[in-house]
Amino acid sequence: MWEIPTVSEIVYMDRGRVTIPKAARERHGLADNARLEFFETRSGALVFKPLKAAPALSLVAHLASLRGLDIPERAAHCQGRV
């Protein structure tokens, strides 16, 4: 089923800033400093899309990503513990 687009006015301000209407910000859960993806269609329409935050690494995944990493400052401190 097609969704009927909502038309709202966005205000272009100095230094390239835009103001997105409050109703749209609330509908999409945009907080201050939210990051948006921006692209232009072939027809010239400008599209803004909220970027999804990258999932936080779990502690196990973070430690696994450090496996084999040499940290000289810690090596002397940790000798005999491993």
Secondary structure, DSSP 8 states (H G I E B T S, - for coil): ----------EE-GGG-EE--HHHHHHHT--TT--EEEEE-TTS-EEEEE--------HHHHHHHTTT---HHHHHHHTTT-
